[in-house]
Amino acid sequence: MNKGMPTLVFADPTGRSRIALGASDNGTLTLGFRGAGEKILRATLGVGADGAAAFALHDTNGKPRVGLEVGPDGASDVVVMNKDGKVVWKAP
């Protein structure tokens, strides 16, 4: 989540942040999930102000590795990246 973004956080029984729901000034909504003991979001689901919906999976360093998006016009794409961020597979 971005600094300054209104955010609702759900913590596990130990008090660690695990789920965060945020809304940005431009109308983008983001739901993020952290693994146990992790500071980095590992999975995010969002809906942009333009109506685009996206889902992303991140590695333990926070780099996106898999992304799925459906644009406001209904066009969709799927992207898989390697550990260096290079696209190794994409559809369409």
C-alpha positions in Angstrom: 0.0 0.0 0.0 1.1 3.5 -0.6 2.0 5.9 2.2 -0.9 8.3 2.9 -3.4 5.9 1.4 -6.3 5.2 3.7 -5.9 1.6 4.7 -7.7 -1.0 6.7 -5.3 -3.6 8.1 -6.1 -7.1 9.5 -3.5 -8.7 11.7 -2.8 -12.3 12.8 -3.0 -13.3 16.5 0.6 -12.2 16.9 -0.2 -8.7 15.7 1.5 -8.9 12.4 -0.2 -7.2 9.4 -1.4 -9.9 7.0 -4.2 -8.3 4.9 -4.5 -4.7 3.9 -7.3 -2.9 2.0 -6.6 0.5 0.7 -8.2 3.3 -1.4 -6.1 5.9 -3.2 -7.0 9.5 -4.0 -7.6 8.6 -7.6 -10.2 5.9 -6.8 -8.0 2.8 -7.1 -8.8 0.0 -4.6 -6.2 -2.5 -3.6 -6.4 -5.6 -1.4 -3.0 -7.1 -0.4 -1.9 -10.2 1.4 1.4 -10.9 3.3 2.9 -14.2 4.2 3.5 -15.0 7.9 6.3 -12.8 9.1 6.7 -11.0 5.8 6.8 -7.2 5.3 6.2 -7.4 1.6 2.9 -8.0 -0.1 2.9 -11.3 -1.8 -0.4 -11.1 -3.6 -2.5 -8.1 -4.6 -5.9 -7.6 -6.1 -7.0 -4.2 -7.4 -9.5 -2.3 -9.3 -8.4 1.0 -10.9 -10.4 4.2 -11.2 -10.8 3.4 -14.9 -12.4 0.0 -14.1 -9.4 -2.2 -14.9 -9.1 -5.2 -12.6 -5.7 -6.8 -11.8 -4.3 -9.7 -9.8 -0.5 -10.0 -9.1 1.7 -12.5 -7.3 5.1 -11.3 -6.0 8.2 -13.1 -5.0 9.8 -12.8 -1.5 11.6 -9.6 -2.7 8.4 -7.9 -3.7 9.0 -8.2 -7.4 6.0 -9.0 -9.5 6.2 -12.5 -11.0 2.7 -13.2 -12.3 0.1 -10.7 -13.4 -3.4 -11.0 -14.7 -5.4 -8.0 -15.9 -8.8 -7.2 -17.4 -9.0 -3.7 -18.8 -12.1 -1.5 -18.8 -12.7 -2.5 -22.4 -12.7 -6.2 -21.5 -9.4 -7.0 -23.0 -7.3 -9.3 -20.8 -3.7 -10.4 -20.5 -1.5 -12.7 -18.4 2.2 -12.2 -17.9 4.8 -14.4 -16.2 8.2 -12.9 -15.3 11.4 -14.5 -14.1 13.4 -13.5 -11.0 15.0 -10.6 -13.0 11.7 -9.2 -14.1 12.0 -10.3 -17.7 8.8 -11.5 -19.3 9.1 -15.2 -20.0 5.5 -15.8 -21.1 2.6 -13.6 -22.1 -0.9 -14.1 -23.5 -2.4 -12.9 -25.7 
